[in-house]
Amino acid sequence: MEMKPVAEARGVEVYCPIDGWISFFNSPYPAHKSMTGIDIYPGLEYGEVAPSPIEGRLIAVRRVKAPRGRLFRDAGYDVLTLYESAENPRVIVKMLHLEPIIDVGERIGVGDELGLLLRSGYFDFWTSPHIHIEVRDPSDPIRARGGHPFKRLLRPEIRDPPEELRGRVIEARPEYLLLELEGHRGGLAARIDGVPILLDGGIPTTAF
């Protein structure tokens, strides 16, 4: 699967499949409010094997309790994994919502098969399969707060906001519809104080 670098923190680059999408702020989780967390949506189904968004070595796996899913059947648990970064061994990469198919101590490269996408009870009923990622200090790898801020590696093209939403339905599910907007392949634009912005509800990797 072809991967593209989309974000960086403390020298650790995070990749997303070229047909996937990313989000920095599409969640009330504390890390998203401070841009210390990024969600990678690989465009796969729950239970499918996701590619690794980083290069490193798996050092810890912890199965954690999760609430019951609201209006959907969840996995019954969530999984938190920690990785030693190959790019910066002085930090730890934390991931959620993925059950690894590799063993502790095993090394992985970007795009390697990493784990099964879990439907966590922390999700809303419309949440798509994704991996939550943070870059953390080894002394504080697990908390919801305290990670290192991400920087976008590429700047998306932001066009003028559309007068109306017109497009083609490319995916229809009980929880949501995905539209390919006419003239707006890089996500949905809006304006704040007259300045064009891109709404972060899941930005296609093709926008970068």
C-alpha positions as CSV (number, residue, x, y, z in Angstrom):
1,M,0.0,0.0,0.0
2,E,1.5,3.3,-1.0
3,M,2.0,5.7,1.9
4,K,2.5,9.4,2.2
5,P,4.0,11.4,5.1
6,V,1.4,13.8,6.6
7,A,2.7,14.9,10.0
8,E,5.8,15.1,12.2
9,A,6.6,15.5,15.9
10,R,10.1,15.4,17.4
11,G,11.5,13.9,14.2
12,V,8.9,11.1,14.0
13,E,7.1,11.1,10.6
14,V,3.6,9.7,10.5
15,Y,2.3,8.3,7.2
16,C,-1.2,7.7,5.7
17,P,-2.2,5.6,2.8
18,I,-2.6,7.8,-0.3
19,D,-6.3,6.8,-0.5
20,G,-6.9,7.5,3.1
21,W,-7.6,10.6,5.1
22,I,-6.4,12.2,8.4
23,S,-7.8,14.4,11.2
24,F,-6.2,16.5,13.9
25,F,-9.3,17.8,15.6
26,N,-12.2,15.5,14.8
27,S,-12.6,14.3,18.4
28,P,-13.1,15.7,21.9
29,Y,-10.2,13.6,23.2
30,P,-7.7,15.9,24.9
31,A,-4.8,15.2,22.6
32,H,-6.8,16.5,19.6
33,K,-7.6,19.8,21.3
34,S,-3.8,20.5,21.6
35,M,-2.8,19.0,18.2
36,T,-0.8,16.3,20.0
37,G,-2.8,13.6,18.4
38,I,-3.6,12.6,14.8
39,D,-6.1,10.1,13.5
40,I,-5.1,8.0,10.4
41,Y,-8.0,6.6,8.5
42,P,-6.6,4.0,6.1
43,G,-9.8,3.5,4.2
44,L,-10.3,-0.1,5.4
45,E,-13.0,-1.9,7.3
46,Y,-13.1,-2.9,10.9
47,G,-11.2,-6.1,11.4
48,E,-9.0,-5.6,8.4
49,V,-5.2,-5.3,8.7
50,A,-4.0,-1.8,8.7
51,P,-0.5,-0.7,7.4
52,S,2.0,0.8,9.9
53,P,2.0,4.6,9.8
54,I,5.5,4.7,11.4
55,E,8.9,3.0,11.5
56,G,9.8,1.5,14.8
57,R,9.7,-1.4,17.2
58,L,6.7,-2.7,19.3
59,I,7.6,-2.5,23.0
60,A,4.3,-2.8,24.8
61,V,0.7,-3.9,24.3
62,R,-2.1,-3.2,26.8
63,R,-5.7,-4.3,26.4
64,V,-7.9,-1.7,28.1
65,K,-11.5,-1.4,29.1
66,A,-13.8,0.6,26.9
67,P,-17.4,1.7,27.3
68,R,-20.2,-0.1,25.5
69,G,-20.9,1.2,22.0
70,R,-23.9,3.4,21.5
71,L,-26.1,2.2,18.7
72,F,-23.4,-0.3,17.5
73,R,-21.6,-3.4,18.5
74,D,-18.1,-2.6,19.7
75,A,-15.1,-5.0,20.1
76,G,-15.6,-5.2,23.9
77,Y,-12.2,-3.6,24.6
78,D,-9.6,-1.3,23.1
79,V,-5.9,-1.8,22.7
80,L,-3.1,0.7,23.5
81,T,0.3,0.0,22.0
82,L,3.7,1.6,22.4
83,Y,6.5,1.8,19.9
84,E,10.1,2.8,20.0
85,S,10.6,5.2,17.1
86,A,13.3,4.3,14.6
87,E,13.8,8.0,13.8
88,N,14.1,9.2,17.3
89,P,14.7,6.6,20.0
90,R,14.3,9.3,22.7
91,V,10.5,9.3,22.2
92,I,7.7,6.8,22.3
93,V,4.9,6.5,19.8
94,K,1.5,5.6,21.3
95,M,-1.3,4.1,19.2
96,L,-5.0,3.3,20.0
97,H,-7.7,1.3,18.3
98,L,-5.4,-1.3,16.7
99,E,-4.7,-4.8,17.8
100,P,-1.2,-5.7,16.6
101,I,-0.5,-8.9,14.6
102,I,3.2,-8.6,15.4
103,D,5.0,-9.6,18.6
104,V,6.6,-7.3,21.2
105,G,10.2,-6.7,20.2
106,E,9.4,-6.9,16.5
107,R,10.4,-4.1,14.2
108,I,8.1,-2.7,11.5
109,G,8.5,-0.3,8.6
110,V,6.1,2.2,7.1
111,G,3.4,0.3,5.2
112,D,4.1,-3.1,6.8
113,E,1.1,-5.0,8.0
114,L,0.6,-3.9,11.6
115,G,-2.7,-4.8,13.2
116,L,-6.5,-5.3,13.1
117,L,-8.7,-2.2,13.2
118,L,-10.9,-2.2,16.3
119,R,-14.3,-0.7,16.7
120,S,-13.9,0.9,20.1
121,G,-16.7,1.8,22.5
122,Y,-15.1,5.2,22.7
123,F,-16.3,5.9,19.1
124,D,-19.5,7.4,18.0
125,F,-21.8,5.3,15.8
126,W,-20.6,7.1,12.7
127,T,-16.8,6.8,13.4
128,S,-14.8,5.2,10.6
129,P,-11.9,2.7,11.3
130,H,-8.8,4.7,12.3
131,I,-5.6,4.6,14.3
132,H,-5.0,7.3,16.9
133,I,-1.3,8.3,17.2
134,E,0.7,10.4,19.7
135,V,4.5,11.1,20.1
136,R,5.4,11.0,23.8
137,D,8.2,11.1,26.3
138,P,9.2,7.7,27.6
139,S,8.6,8.9,31.2
140,D,4.9,9.7,30.3
141,P,3.8,7.4,27.5
142,I,0.1,6.7,28.3
143,R,-1.8,9.7,29.6
144,A,-4.4,11.5,27.5
145,R,-2.5,14.7,27.9
146,G,1.2,15.5,27.5
147,G,2.2,14.5,24.0
148,H,4.4,16.5,21.6
149,P,2.5,18.8,19.1
150,F,2.3,17.7,15.5
151,K,3.3,19.7,12.5
152,R,1.6,19.3,9.1
153,L,4.2,18.2,6.5
154,L,2.3,19.4,3.5
155,R,-0.1,22.3,3.0
156,P,-3.5,21.4,1.5
157,E,-4.9,23.5,-1.3
158,I,-7.9,25.5,0.1
159,R,-10.4,26.7,-2.5
160,D,-13.3,29.1,-2.0
161,P,-16.2,27.7,-0.1
162,P,-18.9,26.2,-2.4
163,E,-22.2,28.0,-2.9
164,E,-24.0,24.7,-2.4
165,L,-23.0,21.1,-1.8
166,R,-23.3,19.1,-5.0
167,G,-21.6,15.9,-5.8
168,R,-21.7,12.1,-6.2
169,V,-22.3,9.6,-3.5
170,I,-19.2,7.3,-3.4
171,E,-20.1,5.3,-0.2
172,A,-23.5,4.8,1.5
173,R,-23.7,3.3,5.0
174,P,-26.3,3.2,7.7
175,E,-24.2,5.6,9.7
176,Y,-23.2,8.1,7.0
177,L,-22.7,9.1,3.4
178,L,-19.5,9.9,1.7
179,L,-19.7,12.5,-1.1
180,E,-17.2,13.4,-3.8
181,L,-17.9,17.1,-4.1
182,E,-17.9,18.8,-7.5
183,G,-14.8,21.0,-7.8
184,H,-13.6,20.2,-4.2
185,R,-11.5,17.1,-4.2
186,G,-9.4,18.2,-1.2
187,G,-12.1,18.5,1.5
188,L,-14.8,21.0,2.4
189,A,-13.8,24.6,2.6
190,A,-15.4,27.4,4.7
191,R,-14.6,30.9,5.9
192,I,-13.7,32.3,9.3
193,D,-13.5,36.1,9.4
194,G,-13.2,36.1,5.6
195,V,-10.3,33.7,5.6
196,P,-10.7,30.4,3.7
197,I,-10.2,27.3,5.9
198,L,-10.5,23.6,5.5
199,L,-13.0,21.8,7.8
200,D,-11.2,19.1,9.7
201,G,-13.7,16.3,9.7
202,G,-11.3,14.0,7.9
203,I,-9.1,15.5,5.2
204,P,-8.3,13.3,2.2
205,T,-4.6,12.6,1.8
206,T,-5.1,13.7,-1.8
207,A,-5.6,17.2,-0.5
208,F,-1.9,17.5,0.3
